[in-house]
């Protein structure tokens, strides 16, 4: 979550009755998302089946979906287990839910906010690196994609194969690795494992990685996804925030 995201979380926390020290994003409580889910959403779901302020709590699936105050249709997919972020080894263990698949299915809530369906090719899922976030509870951003990013991916589709390789163009000014998945959903593909198992440098330091999943329909008509990965490079001003590829204003849908 970026600095702007921290301010939004601060506002949400205050609305729910959690005071935060100071007013700056850097002072935001890094456990606000966890408190919202564990202290409000899960108990409310258990007691009444109404998981306010979350849109959904799936107790069996061990996740919650929460509308972010940033953006017209942005939601966050948050585990109901305590998992700090992309660096957690729990994400690669057998028995841990495939949170990216849960996030992909939760994109349906975007339509509720927008009053219209969002094409699969305009939806992105992003998780920021440890240095590119402000919250210490894993959360996957579910939102619209930037038009320039989609155009760059379409123009370079032929260069993206089933294994990780360097995308020949920069996205939001940063270099990304890319691979493709040909499947209608992510039920058989766990992006966390694909990154850790496919990129040795990433496996050695998952906390410095950011991961973005972009729904698409390839030029041959097959449904699938682009997987995009970047890593922290503070000297180059790159904090590993794949959220930068999302468009919280959903400008494409306004066209």
TORTI-293769 format. One record per residue (C-alpha): residue number from 0; x, y, z. Coordinates in nm, 4 decimals, padded with zeros to 6 digits, m for minus. Layout:
<sites>
resi; x; y; z
NUM; X; Y; Z;
...
</sites>
This chain:
<sites>
resi; x; y; z
0; 00.0000; 00.0000; 00.0000;
1; 00.1380; 00.3373; m00.1016;
2; 00.1485; 00.6622; 00.0972;
3; m00.1935; 00.7585; m00.0338;
4; m00.3171; 00.4172; 00.0679;
5; m00.1875; 00.4765; 00.4192;
6; m00.3928; 00.7946; 00.4452;
7; m00.7011; 00.6059; 00.3306;
8; m00.6415; 00.3330; 00.5867;
9; m00.5976; 00.6020; 00.8511;
10; m00.9318; 00.7539; 00.7573;
11; m01.1017; 00.4154; 00.7651;
12; m00.9467; 00.3344; 01.1006;
13; m01.0670; 00.6615; 01.2483;
14; m01.4141; 00.5972; 01.1134;
15; m01.4121; 00.2625; 01.2927;
16; m01.2960; 00.4144; 01.6176;
17; m00.9231; 00.3431; 01.6109;
18; m00.7188; 00.6517; 01.6809;
19; m00.3867; 00.6786; 01.5009;
20; m00.0861; 00.8764; 01.6277;
21; m00.0313; 01.1901; 01.4237;
22; m00.1812; 01.2700; 01.0873;
23; 00.0911; 01.1675; 00.8452;
24; 00.0854; 00.8470; 00.6456;
25; 00.4114; 00.7368; 00.8052;
26; 00.2407; 00.7431; 01.1440;
27; m00.0378; 00.5074; 01.0370;
28; m00.0823; 00.1974; 01.2476;
29; 00.0661; m00.0858; 01.0377;
30; m00.1837; m00.3278; 01.1915;
31; m00.5024; m00.1382; 01.1015;
32; m00.6090; m00.3821; 00.8293;
33; m00.5545; m00.6761; 01.0599;
34; m00.7583; m00.5072; 01.3343;
35; m01.0417; m00.4320; 01.0938;
36; m01.0607; m00.7924; 00.9796;
37; m00.9937; m00.9709; 01.3098;
38; m01.1747; m00.7325; 01.5470;
39; m01.4696; m00.6275; 01.3305;
40; m01.5350; m00.8254; 01.0145;
41; m01.4818; m01.1796; 01.1425;
42; m01.6729; m01.1308; 01.4709;
43; m01.9595; m00.9613; 01.2852;
44; m01.9746; m01.2435; 01.0324;
45; m01.9701; m01.5042; 01.3086;
46; m02.2369; m01.3271; 01.5145;
47; m02.4775; m01.2079; 01.2458;
48; m02.3618; m01.3124; 00.9004;
49; m02.3112; m00.9415; 00.8210;
50; m01.9349; m00.8804; 00.8142;
51; m01.9334; m00.4998; 00.8355;
52; m01.7275; m00.3108; 00.7363;
53; m01.6067; m00.5870; 00.5025;
54; m01.8066; m00.6756; 00.1946;
55; m01.7428; m01.0450; 00.2504;
56; m01.5880; m01.2798; 00.5028;
57; m01.5417; m01.6385; 00.3873;
58; m01.4679; m01.8297; 00.7060;
59; m01.4030; m02.1565; 00.5221;
60; m01.1861; m01.9855; 00.2614;
61; m01.0065; m01.7833; 00.5337;
62; m01.0266; m01.4467; 00.3635;
63; m01.2164; m01.1184; 00.3670;
64; m01.2924; m00.8634; 00.0951;
65; m01.2927; m00.4977; 00.2004;
66; m01.3796; m00.1904; m00.0071;
67; m01.0857; 00.0471; m00.0014;
68; m01.1801; 00.4118; 00.0365;
69; m00.9231; 00.4893; m00.2341;
70; m01.0687; 00.4534; m00.5812;
71; m01.4146; 00.4104; m00.7211;
72; m01.4000; 00.0310; m00.7277;
73; m01.0871; m00.0824; m00.5447;
74; m01.1205; m00.3757; m00.3056;
75; m00.8656; m00.5471; m00.0839;
76; m00.8438; m00.9241; m00.0406;
77; m00.7204; m00.9887; 00.3149;
78; m00.6536; m01.3262; 00.4808;
79; m00.8317; m01.3923; 00.8075;
80; m00.5112; m01.5673; 00.9205;
81; m00.2257; m01.3464; 01.0418;
82; 00.0053; m01.3286; 00.7411;
83; 00.2317; m01.0257; 00.7228;
84; 00.2866; m01.0025; 00.3472;
85; 00.4539; m01.1417; 00.0378;
86; 00.7598; m01.2421; 00.2403;
87; 00.5655; m01.4935; 00.4519;
88; 00.6783; m01.8548; 00.3905;
89; 00.3209; m01.9633; 00.4721;
90; 00.2142; m01.8514; 00.1232;
91; 00.4074; m02.1355; m00.0367;
92; 00.2907; m02.4092; 00.2019;
93; 00.0402; m02.6772; 00.1119;
94; m00.2943; m02.6000; 00.2710;
95; m00.2609; m02.2224; 00.2492;
96; m00.5429; m02.0766; 00.0384;
97; m00.4602; m01.9479; m00.3076;
98; m00.5308; m01.5870; m00.2218;
99; m00.4813; m01.4640; m00.5772;
100; m00.7598; m01.6936; m00.6959;
101; m00.9791; m01.5629; m00.4141;
102; m00.8926; m01.2079; m00.5198;
103; m00.9753; m01.2868; m00.8812;
104; m01.3172; m01.4202; m00.7851;
105; m01.3722; m01.1166; m00.5613;
106; m01.3440; m00.8855; m00.8612;
107; m01.7210; m00.9246; m00.8894;
108; m01.7588; m00.6650; m00.6159;
109; m01.6110; m00.4035; m00.8488;
110; m01.9282; m00.4292; m01.0583;
111; m02.1371; m00.3449; m00.7532;
112; m01.9407; m00.0253; m00.6995;
113; m01.9391; 00.0728; m01.0669;
114; m02.2891; m00.0392; m01.1609;
115; m02.1513; m00.2340; m01.4556;
116; m01.9389; m00.5379; m01.5265;
117; m01.5639; m00.4918; m01.5621;
118; m01.4076; m00.6821; m01.8559;
119; m01.1535; m00.9408; m01.7454;
120; m00.8888; m00.7652; m01.9530;
121; m00.9185; m00.4494; m01.7454;
122; m00.8819; m00.6064; m01.3997;
123; m00.5540; m00.6222; m01.2099;
124; m00.4480; m00.7775; m00.8809;
125; m00.1415; m00.6387; m00.7064;
126; 00.0583; m00.7001; m00.3918;
127; 00.3330; m00.4591; m00.2919;
128; 00.6743; m00.5447; m00.1509;
129; 00.7600; m00.5161; 00.2157;
130; 00.9227; m00.1773; 00.1499;
131; 00.6388; m00.0637; m00.0758;
132; 00.3575; m00.1092; 00.1749;
133; 00.2455; 00.0468; 00.5013;
134; 00.0366; m00.2421; 00.6378;
135; 00.1717; m00.5592; 00.7942;
136; m00.1202; m00.7790; 00.6981;
137; m00.1171; m00.9329; 00.3530;
138; m00.3595; m00.7585; 00.1203;
139; m00.4077; m00.7909; m00.2534;
140; m00.5345; m00.4835; m00.4364;
141; m00.8214; m00.5574; m00.6772;
142; m00.8825; m00.2747; m00.9223;
143; m00.8845; m00.1459; m01.2788;
144; m00.5663; m00.1470; m01.4844;
145; m00.3937; 00.1556; m01.6334;
146; m00.4628; 00.1967; m02.0042;
147; m00.0960; 00.2495; m02.0925;
148; 00.0032; m00.0709; m01.9145;
149; m00.2593; m00.2742; m02.1014;
150; m00.1467; m00.1218; m02.4313;
151; 00.2161; m00.2119; m02.3571;
152; 00.1253; m00.5701; m02.2695;
153; m00.0857; m00.6119; m02.5833;
154; 00.1933; m00.4732; m02.8018;
155; 00.4454; m00.7139; m02.6481;
156; 00.2246; m01.0221; m02.6168;
157; 00.4485; m01.2262; m02.8468;
158; 00.7471; m01.1759; m02.6146;
159; 00.5700; m01.3141; m02.3068;
160; 00.5851; m01.6918; m02.2699;
161; 00.5041; m01.9552; m02.0057;
162; 00.8257; m01.8858; m01.8109;
163; 00.9607; m01.5657; m01.6609;
164; 01.1491; m01.3260; m01.8894;
165; 01.2235; m00.9543; m01.8937;
166; 00.9461; m00.7506; m02.0489;
167; 01.1107; m00.5436; m02.3257;
168; 00.9327; m00.2231; m02.2218;
169; 00.9133; m00.0500; m01.8870;
170; 00.5842; m00.0177; m01.7037;
171; 00.5311; 00.2968; m01.4965;
172; 00.9025; 00.3635; m01.5462;
173; 01.0151; 00.0309; m01.3984;
174; 01.1429; m00.2954; m01.5452;
175; 00.9224; m00.5981; m01.4904;
176; 00.9571; m00.9690; m01.5447;
177; 00.6595; m01.1244; m01.7188;
178; 00.5073; m01.4642; m01.7900;
179; 00.1699; m01.5836; m01.9143;
180; m00.0868; m01.8303; m01.7879;
181; m00.3458; m01.9734; m02.0250;
182; m00.6451; m02.0513; m01.8039;
183; m00.9791; m01.8866; m01.7295;
184; m00.8975; m01.8546; m01.3599;
185; m00.6149; m01.9104; m01.1118;
186; m00.7473; m02.2251; m00.9471;
187; m00.4547; m02.4293; m01.0836;
188; m00.1881; m02.1584; m01.0710;
189; m00.0564; m01.9940; m00.7555;
190; 00.1326; m01.6745; m00.8494;
191; 00.3296; m01.6717; m00.5215;
192; 00.4691; m02.0168; m00.5946;
193; 00.5290; m01.9385; m00.9610;
194; 00.7431; m01.6422; m00.8607;
195; 00.9325; m01.8176; m00.5821;
196; 00.9942; m02.1314; m00.7890;
197; 01.0647; m01.9579; m01.1191;
198; 01.2931; m01.6693; m01.0219;
199; 01.5871; m01.7719; m00.7988;
200; 01.6647; m01.4124; m00.6999;
201; 01.3048; m01.3650; m00.5904;
202; 01.3025; m01.6853; m00.3876;
203; 01.6059; m01.5598; m00.1960;
204; 01.4255; m01.2434; m00.0853;
205; 01.0507; m01.2511; m00.1385;
206; 01.0039; m00.9451; 00.0813;
207; 01.1605; m00.7267; m00.1873;
208; 00.9271; m00.8547; m00.4607;
209; 00.6048; m00.7093; m00.5953;
210; 00.3614; m00.9178; m00.7956;
211; 00.0810; m00.8151; m01.0319;
212; m00.1712; m01.0381; m01.2086;
213; m00.3551; m00.8969; m01.5095;
214; m00.6558; m01.0687; m01.6617;
215; m00.6547; m01.0876; m02.0408;
216; m00.7841; m01.2566; m02.3525;
217; m00.4897; m01.3298; m02.5772;
218; m00.4911; m01.2567; m02.9488;
219; m00.5731; m01.6217; m03.0268;
220; m00.8914; m01.5937; m02.8194;
221; m00.7666; m01.7899; m02.5202;
222; m00.8398; m01.6507; m02.1764;
223; m00.5499; m01.6101; m01.9410;
224; m00.3325; m01.3826; m01.7350;
225; m00.0115; m01.1843; m01.7451;
226; 00.2017; m01.2238; m01.4336;
227; 00.4318; m00.9295; m01.3688;
228; 00.7069; m00.9098; m01.1076;
229; 00.9421; m00.6331; m01.0019;
230; 01.1820; m00.5952; m00.7100;
231; 01.2919; m00.3180; m00.4789;
232; 01.5722; m00.0933; m00.6037;
233; 01.5861; 00.2015; m00.3666;
234; 01.8793; 00.3594; m00.5512;
235; 01.6580; 00.3813; m00.8596;
236; 01.3569; 00.5025; m00.6638;
237; 01.1755; 00.1697; m00.7021;
238; 01.0029; 00.0562; m00.3825;
239; 00.8493; m00.2492; m00.5439;
240; 00.4912; m00.1244; m00.5513;
241; 00.3058; m00.3077; m00.8254;
242; 00.0002; m00.1090; m00.7238;
243; 00.1493; 00.1595; m00.9520;
244; 00.0103; m00.0346; m01.2493;
245; m00.3470; 00.0001; m01.1280;
246; m00.5819; 00.2886; m01.2041;
247; m00.7922; 00.3718; m00.8995;
248; m01.0020; 00.6078; m01.1135;
249; m01.0933; 00.3299; m01.3632;
250; m01.0484; 00.5744; m01.6520;
251; m01.0878; 00.3033; m01.9167;
252; m01.4424; 00.2353; m01.8045;
253; m01.5274; 00.6021; m01.8279;
254; m01.4386; 00.6135; m02.1971;
</sites>
